[in-house]
Amino acid sequence: EIQTKLREWRSKTHQEDFRNSMFGPSAILPDDLIQDLASVGPIPTLIHLDKILAGRWYFFSEYGSELLTVLKEI
């Protein structure tokens, strides 16, 4: 369920913010990061999310808070 929701979020984000770009939704949040996020359990804070992603997510500053909200809703 977590992976499905994260894929839905990245597709929605791609459609809203990057519709005319040359890259696909997986460039926004790669599958390996989705797997990591799905395997760690609850993520209570933005700081915790940042530690899990450990600088591997280019869009953290732009979408980190939004992603955390999605994770908390699951």
C-alpha distances in whole Angstrom, upper triangle without the diagonal:
4,6,5,6,9,10,11,12,14,15,16,18,20,21,22,24,25,25,28,28,28,25,21,18,17,21,19,16,17,14,16,15,11,11,14,12,9,12,14,13,13,15,18,20,21,23,21,18,22,22,19,20,23,25,23,21,24,22,22,25,24,20,20,20,18,15,16,15,12,11,13,11,8
4,5,5,6,9,10,11,12,14,15,16,18,20,21,22,23,24,27,26,27,23,20,16,16,18,16,13,14,12,13,12,8,9,11,8,6,9,11,10,11,12,15,17,17,20,17,15,18,19,16,16,20,21,19,18,21,19,18,21,21,17,16,17,15,12,12,13,9,8,10,10,7
4,5,5,6,9,10,11,12,14,15,16,18,20,21,21,22,25,24,24,20,17,14,12,15,14,11,11,9,10,10,6,7,10,8,6,10,12,12,14,14,18,19,19,21,18,16,18,19,16,15,19,20,18,16,19,18,18,21,20,17,16,18,16,12,14,15,11,10,13,13,10
4,5,5,6,9,10,11,12,14,15,17,18,20,20,20,24,23,23,20,16,13,13,16,15,12,13,11,13,13,9,10,13,12,10,13,16,15,16,17,20,21,21,23,21,18,21,22,19,19,22,23,21,19,21,19,20,23,21,18,18,19,16,13,15,15,11,11,14,13,10
4,5,5,6,9,10,10,12,14,15,16,18,19,19,23,22,23,20,17,13,14,16,14,12,14,12,15,13,10,12,14,11,10,14,15,15,14,15,17,18,18,21,19,16,19,21,18,18,21,22,20,18,20,18,18,20,19,15,15,16,13,10,12,12,8,8,11,10,8
4,5,5,6,9,10,10,12,14,15,16,17,18,21,20,21,17,14,11,11,13,11,8,10,9,12,10,7,10,11,9,9,13,14,14,14,14,16,17,16,19,17,14,16,18,15,14,18,18,16,14,16,14,14,17,16,12,12,14,11,8,10,11,8,8,11,11,10
4,5,5,6,9,10,10,12,14,15,15,16,19,18,18,15,12,8,8,11,10,8,9,8,12,11,8,11,13,12,11,15,17,17,18,17,20,21,19,22,21,17,19,21,18,16,20,20,17,15,17,15,16,19,17,14,15,16,14,11,14,14,11,12,15,14,13
4,6,5,6,9,10,11,12,14,15,15,18,18,19,16,13,9,11,14,12,11,13,12,15,14,11,14,16,14,14,18,19,19,19,19,21,21,20,23,22,19,21,23,20,19,23,23,20,17,19,16,17,20,18,14,16,16,13,11,14,14,10,12,15,13,12
4,5,5,6,8,10,10,12,13,14,17,17,19,16,13,9,11,13,10,9,12,13,15,13,11,14,16,13,14,18,19,18,18,17,18,19,17,20,20,16,18,21,19,17,21,20,18,15,16,13,14,16,14,11,12,13,9,8,11,11,8,10,13,12,12
4,5,5,6,8,10,10,10,12,15,14,15,12,9,6,7,9,6,6,9,10,13,12,10,14,15,13,14,18,19,20,19,18,20,20,18,21,20,16,18,20,18,16,19,18,16,13,13,11,13,15,13,10,12,14,11,9,13,13,11,12,16,15,15
4,5,5,6,9,10,10,10,13,13,14,12,8,5,8,10,9,9,11,12,16,15,13,16,18,17,17,21,22,23,22,21,24,23,22,24,24,20,21,24,22,19,23,22,19,16,16,14,16,18,16,13,16,17,14,13,16,16,13,15,18,17,17
4,5,5,6,9,10,10,13,14,16,14,11,8,11,13,11,12,14,15,19,17,15,19,20,18,19,22,24,23,23,21,23,23,21,24,24,20,22,25,23,21,24,23,21,18,18,15,17,18,15,12,15,16,12,12,15,14,12,15,17,16,16
4,5,5,6,7,9,12,12,14,12,11,8,11,11,8,10,13,15,18,16,15,18,20,18,19,22,23,23,22,21,22,21,19,22,22,18,19,23,21,19,22,20,19,15,14,11,13,15,11,9,12,13,10,10,14,14,12,15,17,17,17
4,6,5,5,6,9,9,11,9,7,5,9,9,7,10,12,15,18,16,15,19,20,19,20,24,25,25,25,23,25,24,22,24,24,21,21,24,23,20,23,21,19,15,14,12,15,16,13,12,15,16,13,13,17,17,15,18,21,20,20
4,6,6,5,8,10,12,11,9,8,12,12,11,13,16,18,21,20,18,22,24,22,23,26,28,28,27,26,27,26,24,27,27,24,24,28,26,23,26,24,22,19,18,15,18,19,16,14,18,19,15,16,19,19,17,20,22,21,21
4,6,6,10,11,14,13,12,11,14,14,12,15,18,20,23,21,20,23,25,23,24,27,28,28,27,25,26,25,23,26,27,23,24,27,26,23,26,24,23,19,18,15,17,17,14,13,16,17,14,15,18,17,16,19,21,20,21
4,6,9,9,12,12,11,10,14,12,10,13,16,19,22,20,19,23,24,22,24,27,28,28,27,25,26,25,22,25,26,22,22,26,25,22,24,22,21,17,15,12,15,15,11,11,15,16,13,15,18,18,17,20,22,22,23
4,6,5,9,8,8,9,12,10,9,13,15,18,21,19,19,23,24,23,24,28,28,29,29,27,28,27,24,26,27,23,23,26,25,22,24,22,20,17,15,13,16,16,13,13,17,18,16,16,20,20,19,22,24,24,25
4,6,9,9,9,9,13,13,12,15,17,19,23,22,21,24,26,25,26,29,31,31,31,29,31,29,27,29,30,26,26,29,28,25,28,25,23,20,18,16,19,20,17,16,20,21,18,19,23,22,21,23,26,25,26
4,7,9,10,12,15,14,14,17,19,21,24,24,23,27,28,27,29,32,33,34,34,32,34,32,29,32,32,29,28,31,30,27,29,26,24,21,19,18,21,22,18,19,22,24,21,22,26,26,24,27,30,29,29
4,6,8,10,12,11,11,15,16,19,22,21,21,25,26,25,27,30,31,33,32,30,32,31,28,30,30,27,26,29,28,24,26,23,21,18,16,15,19,20,17,17,21,23,21,21,24,25,24,26,29,28,29
4,7,10,12,10,12,15,15,18,21,21,21,24,26,26,27,30,31,33,33,31,34,32,29,31,31,28,27,29,28,24,26,23,21,19,17,16,20,21,19,19,22,25,23,22,26,27,25,27,30,30,30
4,7,8,6,9,12,12,14,17,17,18,20,22,22,23,26,28,29,30,28,30,29,26,28,28,24,24,26,24,21,23,21,18,15,14,14,18,19,17,17,20,22,20,19,23,24,22,24,27,27,27
4,6,6,8,10,10,12,15,15,15,18,20,20,21,24,26,27,27,26,29,28,25,27,27,23,23,25,23,20,23,21,18,15,15,14,17,19,17,16,19,21,19,18,21,22,20,21,25,25,24
4,5,5,7,8,10,13,13,12,15,17,17,18,21,22,24,24,23,25,24,22,24,24,20,20,23,21,18,21,19,16,14,13,12,15,17,15,14,16,18,16,14,18,19,16,18,21,21,20
4,5,5,5,7,10,10,10,12,14,15,16,18,20,22,23,21,24,24,21,23,22,19,19,21,18,15,18,17,14,12,12,12,14,17,16,14,16,19,17,14,18,19,17,17,21,21,20
4,6,6,9,11,11,12,15,16,16,18,20,22,23,24,22,25,24,21,22,22,18,18,20,18,15,17,15,12,10,9,10,13,15,14,13,15,18,16,15,18,20,18,19,22,23,22
4,6,10,12,10,11,14,15,14,16,19,20,21,21,19,22,20,18,20,20,16,16,18,17,13,16,14,12,8,8,7,10,12,11,9,11,14,13,11,15,16,15,16,19,20,20
4,7,8,7,7,10,11,11,13,15,16,18,18,17,19,18,16,18,17,13,14,16,14,11,14,13,10,7,9,8,10,13,12,10,11,14,12,10,13,15,13,13,17,18,17
4,6,6,6,9,10,11,13,15,16,18,19,18,21,21,19,20,19,15,15,17,14,11,14,13,10,8,10,11,12,16,15,14,14,17,16,13,16,18,16,16,19,20,19
4,5,5,6,9,10,10,12,15,17,19,18,21,21,20,21,19,16,17,18,15,13,16,16,12,11,14,14,15,19,19,16,16,19,18,14,17,19,16,15,19,20,18
4,5,5,6,9,10,11,13,16,18,17,20,21,19,20,18,15,15,15,12,10,13,14,10,11,14,15,15,19,19,17,16,19,19,15,17,20,17,16,20,21,19
4,5,5,6,8,10,11,14,15,14,17,17,15,16,14,11,12,12,9,7,10,11,8,8,11,12,12,16,16,14,13,16,15,12,13,16,14,13,16,18,17
4,5,5,6,9,11,12,14,13,17,17,16,17,15,12,14,15,11,10,14,14,12,11,14,14,13,17,17,14,13,16,15,11,12,15,12,11,14,15,13
4,5,5,6,9,11,14,14,18,19,18,19,16,14,15,15,11,11,14,16,13,13,17,17,16,20,20,18,16,19,18,14,15,17,15,13,16,17,15
4,5,5,7,10,12,12,15,16,15,16,13,11,12,12,8,8,11,13,11,12,15,16,15,19,20,17,15,17,17,14,14,17,15,12,15,17,15
4,5,6,8,9,8,12,13,13,14,11,8,11,11,8,8,12,14,12,12,15,15,13,17,18,15,12,14,14,10,10,13,11,9,12,14,12
4,6,7,9,10,14,15,16,17,14,12,15,15,11,12,15,17,16,15,19,18,17,20,21,17,15,17,16,12,12,14,12,9,12,13,10
4,6,9,11,14,16,17,17,14,13,15,14,11,12,15,18,16,17,20,20,19,22,23,20,18,19,19,15,15,17,15,12,14,16,13
4,7,8,11,13,14,14,11,10,13,11,8,11,13,17,16,16,20,20,18,21,22,19,16,18,18,15,13,16,15,11,13,15,13
4,7,10,12,14,15,11,11,14,14,11,14,16,19,19,19,22,21,19,22,23,20,17,17,18,15,13,15,14,10,11,13,11
4,6,9,12,13,10,10,13,13,11,14,17,19,19,19,22,21,18,20,21,18,15,15,15,13,10,12,12,8,8,11,9
4,6,8,9,6,6,10,10,9,11,14,16,17,16,19,18,15,17,18,15,12,12,13,10,8,10,11,7,7,11,11
4,7,9,7,8,11,12,12,14,16,18,19,18,21,19,16,17,18,16,13,11,13,12,8,10,12,9,7,11,12
4,5,5,6,9,10,11,13,14,16,17,16,18,17,13,14,16,14,10,9,12,11,7,10,12,10,9,13,14
4,5,5,6,9,10,11,12,13,15,13,15,13,10,10,12,11,7,7,10,9,7,10,12,11,11,14,16
4,5,5,6,9,10,10,12,14,14,16,15,11,12,14,13,10,10,13,12,10,13,15,14,14,18,19
4,5,5,6,9,10,12,14,14,16,16,12,14,16,15,11,12,14,12,10,13,15,12,12,16,17
4,5,5,6,8,10,11,10,13,12,9,11,13,11,8,9,11,9,7,11,12,10,11,15,15
4,5,5,6,7,9,9,11,11,8,10,12,11,8,10,13,11,10,14,15,13,15,18,18
4,5,5,8,10,11,14,14,11,13,16,15,12,14,16,14,13,16,17,15,16,20,20
4,5,9,9,10,13,14,11,14,17,15,12,14,16,13,12,16,16,13,15,18,17
4,6,5,6,10,11,9,12,14,13,10,13,15,12,12,16,16,14,16,19,18
4,6,8,11,12,10,13,15,15,12,15,17,15,15,19,19,17,19,22,22
4,6,7,10,8,10,13,13,12,15,17,15,15,19,19,18,21,23,23
4,6,9,9,12,14,13,12,16,17,14,16,19,19,18,21,23,22
4,6,6,9,10,10,9,13,14,11,13,16,16,16,19,21,21
4,6,8,9,9,10,14,14,13,15,18,18,18,21,23,23
4,6,5,6,7,11,11,10,13,15,15,16,18,20,21
4,5,5,4,8,9,9,10,13,14,14,16,18,19
4,6,6,8,10,11,12,14,16,16,18,20,21
4,6,8,8,10,12,13,14,16,18,19,21
4,6,5,6,9,10,11,12,14,16,17
4,5,5,6,9,10,10,12,14,16
4,5,5,6,9,10,11,13,15
4,5,5,6,9,10,11,13
4,5,5,6,9,10,11
4,5,5,6,9,10
4,5,5,6,9
4,5,5,7
4,5,5
4,6
4
